[in-house]
Amino acid sequence: MSNILIINGHQYYPFSEGKLNATLVDEAVSLLTQKGHETRVVTMQDEINVEQELENHQWADIVIFQSPINWMGVTWSFKKYMDEVYTAGMGGALCNGDGRTADEPKKHYGRGGTLSGTKYMMSVTFNAPEEAFNDPSEFFNGKSVDDLLFPMHMNFKFFDMRALPTFACFDVMKNANVDNDLERFKAHLNDHI
């Protein structure tokens, strides 16, 4: 069975208390532990111990990143977590520099990752409806969820991690369908983990 690190990137706001993201994390823990996987959970409300977080990433076979998308990206507290933990991991815990060498300073950028074999899954929540994506006449100009998450995917590729299919909940503030989202999430986890 696998070691699975789940990072809840929710940032509390009075209008967004984080109940859906917390519920998705709880569902993942419950389902995955029932299947025999070991899980660890970190939230942005926890005091972040950088060394422990580096060890968590090295321990994990799979990392699930659960986050709302605010202003087209992850929350500021999740970004702060990445800035602190991932920068500290540049010395070998997550990667050996950026992959370039003195002999070839213009080649192999982003190829220094040390988490080969580790998989990751993005699970995100949107205020935007699903119909806003993949349609050239809508807001995202025909772009997909993964197009919007491209910088996140590149972060994890930098560590030589491999992507599992992304999961998304849509329209969560105005037309939420939590029961359906939870069923889809459980099916997604069963299909990919």
NUNUVEX-673723 format. One record per residue: x, y, z of N, C-alpha, C in turn; residue in one letter. Coordinates in Angstrom, 1 decimal, decimal comma, always signed. Layout:
N
ATOM    n_c1    n_c2    n_c3   ca_c1   ca_c2   ca_c3    c_c1    c_c2    c_c3  rovo
ATOM       X       Y       Z       X       Y       Z       X       Y       Z     a
...
//
This chain:
193
ATOM    n_c1    n_c2    n_c3   ca_c1   ca_c2   ca_c3    c_c1    c_c2    c_c3  rovo
ATOM    +0,8    -1,2    +0,0    +0,0    +0,0    +0,0    +0,9    +1,3    +0,0     m
ATOM    +0,2    +2,4    -0,2    +1,0    +3,6    -0,4    +1,0    +4,5    +0,8     s
ATOM    +2,0    +5,4    +0,9    +2,0    +6,5    +1,8    +1,5    +7,7    +1,1     n
ATOM    +0,4    +8,3    +1,7    -0,2    +9,4    +1,0    -0,2   +10,7    +1,8     i
ATOM    +0,4   +11,7    +1,4    +0,4   +13,0    +2,0    -0,7   +13,9    +1,4     l
ATOM    -1,6   +14,4    +2,2    -2,7   +15,3    +1,8    -2,5   +16,7    +2,3     i
ATOM    -2,4   +17,6    +1,4    -2,1   +19,0    +1,8    -3,4   +19,8    +1,6     i
ATOM    -4,0   +20,4    +2,6    -5,2   +21,2    +2,5    -4,8   +22,6    +2,4     n
ATOM    -4,8   +23,2    +1,2    -4,4   +24,6    +1,0    -5,4   +25,7    +1,3     g
ATOM    -6,5   +25,3    +1,9    -7,6   +26,3    +2,1    -7,1   +27,4    +3,1     h
ATOM    -7,4   +28,7    +2,7    -7,2   +29,8    +3,5    -8,6   +30,3    +4,0     q
ATOM    -8,8   +30,4    +5,3   -10,0   +30,9    +5,9   -10,4   +32,3    +5,5     y
ATOM   -11,6   +32,5    +5,1   -12,2   +33,9    +4,9   -13,6   +33,8    +5,5     y
ATOM   -14,2   +34,9    +6,0   -15,5   +34,8    +6,5   -16,6   +34,3    +5,5     p
ATOM   -16,4   +34,5    +4,2   -17,3   +34,1    +3,2   -16,9   +32,7    +2,7     f
ATOM   -15,8   +32,1    +3,1   -15,3   +30,8    +2,7   -14,6   +30,1    +3,8     s
ATOM   -15,3   +29,4    +4,6   -14,8   +28,8    +5,8   -14,0   +27,5    +5,6     e
ATOM   -14,1   +27,0    +4,4   -13,3   +25,8    +4,1   -13,9   +24,5    +4,3     g
ATOM   -15,2   +24,5    +4,5   -15,9   +23,2    +4,8   -15,8   +22,2    +3,7     k
ATOM   -16,0   +22,6    +2,5   -15,9   +21,7    +1,4   -14,5   +21,1    +1,2     l
ATOM   -13,5   +21,9    +1,3   -12,1   +21,4    +1,2   -11,8   +20,5    +2,3     n
ATOM   -12,2   +20,8    +3,5   -12,0   +19,9    +4,7   -12,8   +18,6    +4,5     a
ATOM   -14,0   +18,7    +4,0   -14,8   +17,5    +3,8   -14,1   +16,6    +2,7     t
ATOM   -13,6   +17,2    +1,7   -12,9   +16,4    +0,7   -11,6   +15,7    +1,3     l
ATOM   -10,9   +16,4    +2,1    -9,8   +15,8    +2,8   -10,2   +14,7    +3,7     v
ATOM   -11,3   +14,9    +4,5   -11,8   +13,9    +5,4   -12,2   +12,6    +4,6     d
ATOM   -12,9   +12,9    +3,5   -13,3   +11,7    +2,6   -12,1   +11,0    +2,1     e
ATOM   -11,1   +11,7    +1,7    -9,9   +11,1    +1,1    -9,2   +10,2    +2,2     a
ATOM    -9,1   +10,8    +3,4    -8,4   +10,0    +4,5    -9,2    +8,8    +4,8     v
ATOM   -10,5    +8,9    +4,9   -11,4    +7,8    +5,3   -11,3    +6,7    +4,2     s
ATOM   -11,5    +7,1    +2,9   -11,5    +6,1    +1,9   -10,1    +5,4    +1,7     l
ATOM    -9,1    +6,2    +1,8    -7,7    +5,7    +1,5    -7,2    +4,8    +2,7     l
ATOM    -7,6    +5,2    +3,9    -7,2    +4,3    +5,0    -7,9    +3,0    +5,0     t
ATOM    -9,2    +3,1    +4,6   -10,0    +1,8    +4,5    -9,4    +0,9    +3,4     q
ATOM    -8,7    +1,5    +2,4    -8,1    +0,7    +1,4    -6,7    +0,2    +1,8     k
ATOM    -6,2    +0,6    +3,0    -5,0    +0,1    +3,5    -3,8    +1,1    +3,4     g
ATOM    -4,0    +2,3    +2,8    -3,0    +3,3    +2,7    -2,8    +4,0    +4,0     h
ATOM    -1,5    +4,5    +4,2    -1,2    +5,3    +5,3    -1,3    +6,8    +4,9     e
ATOM    -1,9    +7,6    +5,7    -2,1    +9,0    +5,3    -1,5   +10,0    +6,4     t
ATOM    -1,1   +11,1    +5,9    -0,7   +12,3    +6,7    -1,4   +13,5    +6,1     r
ATOM    -1,9   +14,4    +7,0    -2,6   +15,6    +6,5    -1,9   +16,8    +7,1     v
ATOM    -1,7   +17,8    +6,3    -1,2   +19,1    +6,8    -2,2   +20,2    +6,2     v
ATOM    -2,5   +21,2    +7,1    -3,3   +22,3    +6,6    -2,5   +23,6    +6,8     t
ATOM    -3,0   +24,6    +6,1    -2,4   +25,9    +6,2    -2,6   +26,6    +7,5     m
ATOM    -3,5   +26,0    +8,4    -3,7   +26,6    +9,7    -2,6   +25,9   +10,7     q
ATOM    -2,0   +24,8   +10,3    -1,0   +24,2   +11,1    +0,3   +25,1   +11,1     d
ATOM    +1,0   +25,0   +12,2    +2,4   +25,7   +12,2    +3,2   +24,8   +11,3     e
ATOM    +3,8   +25,4   +10,3    +4,6   +24,6    +9,3    +6,0   +24,4    +9,8     i
ATOM    +6,4   +23,2    +9,9    +7,8   +22,8   +10,3    +8,4   +22,4    +8,9     n
ATOM    +9,3   +23,2    +8,4    +9,8   +23,0    +7,1   +10,5   +21,6    +7,0     v
ATOM   +11,3   +21,3    +8,0   +12,0   +20,0    +7,9   +11,0   +18,8    +7,9     e
ATOM    +9,9   +18,9    +8,7    +8,9   +17,8    +8,7    +8,2   +17,8    +7,4     q
ATOM    +8,0   +18,9    +6,8    +7,3   +18,9    +5,5    +8,2   +18,3    +4,4     e
ATOM    +9,4   +18,6    +4,4   +10,4   +17,9    +3,5   +10,3   +16,4    +3,7     l
ATOM   +10,4   +16,0    +5,0   +10,3   +14,5    +5,3    +9,0   +13,9    +4,8     e
ATOM    +7,9   +14,7    +5,0    +6,6   +14,2    +4,5    +6,6   +14,0    +3,0     n
ATOM    +7,2   +14,9    +2,2    +7,3   +14,7    +0,8    +8,2   +13,5    +0,4     h
ATOM    +9,2   +13,3    +1,1   +10,1   +12,2    +0,8    +9,4   +10,9    +1,2     q
ATOM    +8,6   +10,9    +2,3    +7,9    +9,7    +2,7    +6,8    +9,3    +1,8     w
ATOM    +6,2   +10,3    +1,1    +5,0   +10,0    +0,3    +5,2    +9,3    -1,0     a
ATOM    +4,4    +8,4    -1,3    +4,3    +7,8    -2,7    +3,4    +8,7    -3,5     d
ATOM    +2,4    +9,3    -2,9    +1,4   +10,1    -3,6    +1,2   +11,3    -2,7     i
ATOM    +1,1   +12,5    -3,3    +0,7   +13,7    -2,6    -0,5   +14,3    -3,3     v
ATOM    -1,5   +14,5    -2,4    -2,8   +15,1    -2,9    -2,8   +16,5    -2,5     i
ATOM    -2,9   +17,4    -3,4    -3,0   +18,9    -3,1    -4,4   +19,3    -3,2     f
ATOM    -5,1   +19,6    -2,1    -6,5   +20,0    -2,1    -6,5   +21,5    -1,8     q
ATOM    -7,1   +22,2    -2,8    -7,1   +23,7    -2,6    -8,2   +24,4    -3,4     s
ATOM    -8,8   +25,4    -2,8    -9,6   +26,3    -3,6    -8,7   +27,1    -4,6     p
ATOM    -9,3   +27,5    -5,6    -8,6   +28,4    -6,6    -9,2   +29,8    -6,3     i
ATOM    -8,3   +30,7    -5,9    -8,7   +32,1    -5,6    -7,9   +32,9    -6,6     n
ATOM    -8,6   +33,8    -7,3    -7,9   +34,7    -8,2    -7,0   +33,9    -9,2     w
ATOM    -7,5   +32,8    -9,7    -6,8   +32,0   -10,7    -5,6   +31,2   -10,2     m
ATOM    -5,5   +31,1    -8,9    -4,3   +30,4    -8,4    -4,7   +29,8    -7,0     g
ATOM    -3,7   +29,2    -6,4    -3,9   +28,6    -5,0    -3,8   +29,8    -4,0     v
ATOM    -4,3   +29,5    -2,8    -4,3   +30,5    -1,8    -2,9   +31,1    -1,4     t
ATOM    -2,9   +32,3    -0,9    -1,6   +32,9    -0,5    -0,9   +32,0    +0,6     w
ATOM    -1,7   +31,4    +1,5    -1,0   +30,6    +2,5    -0,4   +29,3    +1,9     s
ATOM    -1,1   +28,8    +0,9    -0,5   +27,6    +0,2    +0,7   +28,0    -0,6     f
ATOM    +0,7   +29,1    -1,2    +1,8   +29,6    -1,9    +3,0   +29,9    -1,0     k
ATOM    +2,7   +30,5    +0,2    +3,7   +30,7    +1,2    +4,3   +29,3    +1,6     k
ATOM    +3,5   +28,3    +1,9    +4,0   +27,0    +2,2    +4,9   +26,5    +1,1     y
ATOM    +4,5   +26,6    -0,1    +5,4   +26,2    -1,2    +6,7   +27,0    -1,3     m
ATOM    +6,6   +28,3    -1,1    +7,8   +29,1    -1,1    +8,8   +28,7    -0,1     d
ATOM    +8,3   +28,4    +1,1    +9,2   +28,1    +2,3    +9,7   +26,6    +2,2     e
ATOM    +8,8   +25,7    +2,0    +9,1   +24,3    +2,0    +9,9   +23,9    +0,7     v
ATOM    +9,4   +24,3    -0,4   +10,0   +23,9    -1,7   +11,4   +24,6    -1,9     y
ATOM   +11,5   +25,8    -1,5   +12,8   +26,5    -1,6   +13,8   +25,7    -0,7     t
ATOM   +13,4   +25,3    +0,5   +14,3   +24,6    +1,4   +14,7   +23,2    +0,8     a
ATOM   +13,8   +22,7    +0,0   +14,1   +21,4    -0,6   +15,0   +21,4    -1,8     g
ATOM   +15,5   +22,6    -2,2   +16,4   +22,7    -3,4   +17,8   +22,0    -3,2     m
ATOM   +18,1   +21,8    -1,9   +19,4   +21,2    -1,6   +19,5   +19,7    -1,6     g
ATOM   +18,5   +19,0    -2,2   +18,6   +17,6    -2,3   +17,3   +16,9    -1,8     g
ATOM   +16,6   +17,5    -0,9   +15,4   +16,8    -0,3   +14,3   +16,6    -1,4     a
ATOM   +14,2   +17,6    -2,2   +13,2   +17,6    -3,3   +13,8   +17,6    -4,7     l
ATOM   +15,0   +18,3    -4,8   +15,7   +18,3    -6,0   +17,1   +18,8    -5,8     c
ATOM   +18,0   +18,4    -6,7   +19,4   +18,8    -6,6   +19,6   +20,0    -7,5     n
ATOM   +19,2   +21,2    -7,0   +19,3   +22,4    -7,8   +18,3   +22,4    -8,9     g
ATOM   +18,6   +23,1   -10,0   +17,6   +23,1   -11,1   +17,9   +22,2   -12,3     d
ATOM   +18,9   +21,3   -12,1   +19,2   +20,3   -13,1   +20,3   +20,6   -14,1     g
ATOM   +20,6   +21,9   -14,2   +21,7   +22,3   -15,1   +23,1   +22,1   -14,5     r
ATOM   +24,1   +21,9   -15,3   +25,4   +21,7   -14,8   +26,4   +22,8   -15,4     t
ATOM   +27,5   +22,9   -14,8   +28,5   +23,9   -15,3   +28,9   +23,6   -16,7     a
ATOM   +29,0   +22,3   -17,1   +29,3   +21,9   -18,5   +28,2   +22,3   -19,5     d
ATOM   +27,0   +22,2   -19,0   +25,9   +22,6   -19,9   +24,9   +23,5   -19,2     e
ATOM   +25,2   +24,8   -19,1   +24,4   +25,7   -18,3   +23,1   +26,1   -18,9     p
ATOM   +22,9   +25,8   -20,2   +21,7   +26,1   -20,9   +20,8   +25,0   -21,2     k
ATOM   +21,2   +23,8   -20,7   +20,3   +22,6   -20,9   +19,9   +21,9   -19,6     k
ATOM   +18,8   +21,2   -19,7   +18,3   +20,4   -18,7   +17,7   +21,1   -17,5     h
ATOM   +17,3   +22,4   -17,7   +16,6   +23,1   -16,7   +15,4   +22,3   -16,2     y
ATOM   +15,2   +22,3   -14,9   +14,0   +21,6   -14,3   +14,2   +20,1   -14,3     g
ATOM   +15,4   +19,6   -14,4   +15,6   +18,1   -14,5   +16,4   +17,6   -13,2     r
ATOM   +16,3   +18,4   -12,2   +17,1   +18,0   -11,0   +16,3   +17,3    -9,9     g
ATOM   +15,0   +17,0   -10,2   +14,1   +16,5    -9,2   +14,6   +15,1    -8,6     g
ATOM   +14,3   +15,0    -7,3   +14,7   +13,7    -6,6   +13,5   +12,9    -6,1     t
ATOM   +12,3   +13,3    -6,5   +11,1   +12,6    -6,1   +10,5   +11,7    -7,3     l
ATOM   +11,5   +11,1    -8,0   +11,1   +10,2    -9,1   +10,3    +9,1    -8,5     s
ATOM    +9,2    +8,8    -9,2    +8,3    +7,7    -8,7    +7,2    +8,2    -7,8     g
ATOM    +7,3    +9,4    -7,3    +6,2   +10,0    -6,5    +5,2   +10,6    -7,5     t
ATOM    +3,9   +10,3    -7,1    +2,8   +10,9    -7,9    +2,1   +12,0    -7,2     k
ATOM    +1,4   +12,8    -7,9    +0,6   +13,9    -7,2    -0,7   +14,0    -7,9     y
ATOM    -1,7   +14,5    -7,1    -3,0   +14,8    -7,7    -3,5   +16,1    -7,2     m
ATOM    -3,9   +17,0    -8,1    -4,5   +18,2    -7,8    -6,0   +18,0    -7,6     m
ATOM    -6,5   +18,5    -6,5    -8,0   +18,5    -6,3    -8,4   +19,9    -5,9     s
ATOM    -9,2   +20,5    -6,7    -9,4   +21,9    -6,6   -10,9   +22,2    -6,6     v
ATOM   -11,3   +23,4    -5,9   -12,6   +23,9    -5,9   -12,7   +25,2    -6,5     t
ATOM   -13,7   +25,4    -7,3   -13,9   +26,7    -8,1   -15,3   +27,3    -7,8     f
ATOM   -15,3   +28,6    -7,8   -16,6   +29,3    -7,9   -17,1   +29,3    -9,3     n
ATOM   -16,2   +29,2   -10,3   -16,6   +29,2   -11,7   -17,3   +27,9   -12,0     a
ATOM   -18,3   +28,0   -12,9   -19,0   +26,8   -13,3   -18,1   +26,0   -14,3     p
ATOM   -18,4   +24,7   -14,4   -17,6   +23,9   -15,3   -17,7   +24,4   -16,7     e
ATOM   -18,8   +25,0   -17,1   -19,1   +25,4   -18,5   -18,1   +26,6   -18,8     e
ATOM   -17,5   +27,2   -17,9   -16,6   +28,3   -18,2   -15,3   +27,8   -18,8     a
ATOM   -15,0   +26,5   -18,7   -13,8   +25,9   -19,2   -14,1   +25,2   -20,5     f
ATOM   -13,0   +25,0   -21,3   -13,1   +24,2   -22,5   -14,0   +24,8   -23,6     n
ATOM   -14,5   +26,0   -23,5   -15,4   +26,6   -24,5   -14,8   +27,9   -24,9     d
ATOM   -14,4   +28,0   -26,2   -13,7   +29,3   -26,6   -14,6   +30,6   -26,4     p
ATOM   -15,9   +30,4   -26,3   -16,7   +31,6   -26,2   -16,9   +32,0   -24,7     s
ATOM   -16,4   +31,2   -23,8   -16,6   +31,5   -22,4   -15,3   +32,1   -21,8     e
ATOM   -15,3   +32,5   -20,5   -14,3   +33,3   -19,9   -12,9   +32,8   -20,1     f
ATOM   -12,6   +31,5   -19,9   -11,3   +30,9   -20,0   -10,8   +30,7   -21,4     f
ATOM   -11,5   +31,2   -22,4   -11,1   +31,2   -23,8   -10,8   +29,8   -24,3     n
ATOM   -11,6   +28,8   -23,9   -11,4   +27,4   -24,3   -10,3   +26,7   -23,5     g
ATOM    -9,7   +27,3   -22,6    -8,7   +26,6   -21,8    -9,3   +25,7   -20,8     k
ATOM    -8,6   +24,6   -20,4    -9,0   +23,7   -19,4    -8,6   +24,0   -18,0     s
ATOM    -9,1   +23,2   -17,0    -8,7   +23,4   -15,6    -7,1   +23,2   -15,6     v
ATOM    -6,6   +22,2   -16,2    -5,2   +21,9   -16,2    -4,4   +23,0   -16,9     d
ATOM    -4,9   +23,7   -17,9    -4,3   +24,8   -18,4    -4,1   +25,9   -17,4     d
ATOM    -5,2   +26,2   -16,6    -5,1   +27,2   -15,6    -4,1   +26,8   -14,5     l
ATOM    -4,0   +25,5   -14,2    -3,1   +25,0   -13,2    -1,7   +24,7   -13,7     l
ATOM    -1,4   +25,1   -14,9    -0,1   +24,8   -15,5    +1,1   +25,2   -14,6     f
ATOM    +1,1   +26,3   -13,9    +2,3   +26,6   -13,1    +2,4   +25,6   -11,9     p
ATOM    +1,3   +25,2   -11,4    +1,4   +24,1   -10,3    +1,9   +22,8   -10,8     m
ATOM    +1,5   +22,4   -12,0    +2,0   +21,2   -12,6    +3,5   +21,3   -12,9     h
ATOM    +4,0   +22,5   -13,3    +5,4   +22,7   -13,5    +6,2   +22,6   -12,2     m
ATOM    +5,6   +23,1   -11,1    +6,3   +23,0    -9,8    +6,6   +21,6    -9,5     n
ATOM    +5,6   +20,7    -9,7    +5,8   +19,3    -9,3    +6,6   +18,5   -10,3     f
ATOM    +6,6   +19,0   -11,5    +7,5   +18,4   -12,5    +8,9   +18,7   -12,2     k
ATOM    +9,1   +19,9   -11,6   +10,5   +20,3   -11,2   +11,1   +19,3   -10,2     f
ATOM   +10,2   +18,6    -9,4   +10,7   +17,6    -8,5   +10,7   +16,2    -9,0     f
ATOM   +10,3   +16,1   -10,3   +10,2   +14,8   -11,1    +9,0   +14,0   -10,6     d
ATOM    +8,0   +14,7   -10,1    +6,8   +14,0    -9,7    +5,9   +13,8   -11,0     m
ATOM    +5,0   +12,8   -10,9    +4,2   +12,4   -12,0    +2,7   +12,7   -11,7     r
ATOM    +2,0   +13,3   -12,6    +0,6   +13,7   -12,4    -0,4   +12,6   -12,5     a
ATOM    -1,3   +12,5   -11,5    -2,5   +11,8   -11,7    -3,6   +12,7   -12,2     l
ATOM    -4,7   +12,3   -12,8    -5,7   +13,2   -13,3    -6,2   +14,1   -12,2     p
ATOM    -6,4   +15,3   -12,6    -6,9   +16,4   -11,7    -8,4   +16,2   -11,5     t
ATOM    -8,8   +16,5   -10,2   -10,2   +16,5    -9,9   -10,7   +17,9    -9,6     f
ATOM   -11,9   +18,3    -9,9   -12,4   +19,6    -9,7   -13,8   +19,6    -9,3     a
ATOM   -14,2   +20,5    -8,3   -15,6   +20,8    -8,0   -15,8   +22,2    -8,5     c
ATOM   -17,0   +22,4    -9,2   -17,3   +23,7    -9,8   -18,5   +24,4    -9,2     f
ATOM   -18,5   +25,7    -9,3   -19,7   +26,5    -9,0   -20,1   +26,3    -7,5     d
ATOM   -19,0   +26,2    -6,6   -19,3   +25,8    -5,3   -19,9   +26,8    -4,4     v
ATOM   -19,9   +28,1    -4,8   -20,5   +29,1    -4,0   -21,9   +29,5    -4,3     m
ATOM   -22,2   +29,3    -5,6   -23,6   +29,7    -6,0   -24,5   +28,6    -6,3     k
ATOM   -24,0   +27,5    -6,8   -24,8   +26,3    -7,2   -24,1   +25,0    -6,7     n
ATOM   -23,7   +25,0    -5,5   -23,0   +23,8    -5,0   -23,9   +22,5    -5,1     a
ATOM   -23,2   +21,4    -5,4   -23,9   +20,1    -5,4   -22,9   +19,2    -4,7     n
ATOM   -22,8   +19,4    -3,4   -21,8   +18,7    -2,6   -21,9   +17,2    -2,6     v
ATOM   -23,2   +16,7    -2,5   -23,4   +15,2    -2,6   -22,8   +14,6    -3,8     d
ATOM   -23,1   +15,2    -5,0   -22,6   +14,8    -6,2   -21,1   +14,9    -6,3     n
ATOM   -20,5   +16,0    -5,8   -19,1   +16,2    -5,8   -18,4   +15,2    -5,0     d
ATOM   -19,0   +14,8    -3,8   -18,3   +13,8    -3,0   -18,4   +12,4    -3,7     l
ATOM   -19,5   +12,1    -4,3   -19,5   +10,8    -5,1   -18,5   +10,8    -6,2     e
ATOM   -18,4   +11,9    -6,9   -17,4   +12,0    -8,0   -16,0   +11,8    -7,5     r
ATOM   -15,8   +12,5    -6,3   -14,4   +12,5    -5,7   -14,1   +11,1    -5,3     f
ATOM   -15,0   +10,4    -4,7   -14,7    +9,0    -4,2   -14,4    +8,1    -5,4     k
ATOM   -15,2    +8,3    -6,5   -15,0    +7,5    -7,7   -13,6    +7,8    -8,3     a
ATOM   -13,3    +9,1    -8,3   -12,0    +9,5    -8,8   -10,8    +8,9    -8,1     h
ATOM   -10,9    +8,9    -6,7    -9,9    +8,3    -5,9    -9,8    +6,8    -6,2     l
ATOM   -11,0    +6,2    -6,3   -11,0    +4,7    -6,5   -10,4    +4,4    -7,9     n
ATOM   -10,6    +5,2    -8,8   -10,1    +5,0   -10,2    -8,6    +5,2   -10,3     d
ATOM    -8,0    +6,1    -9,5    -6,6    +6,5    -9,7    -5,7    +6,2    -8,6     h
ATOM    -6,2    +5,8    -7,4    -5,3    +5,5    -6,3    -5,7    +4,1    -5,8     i
//
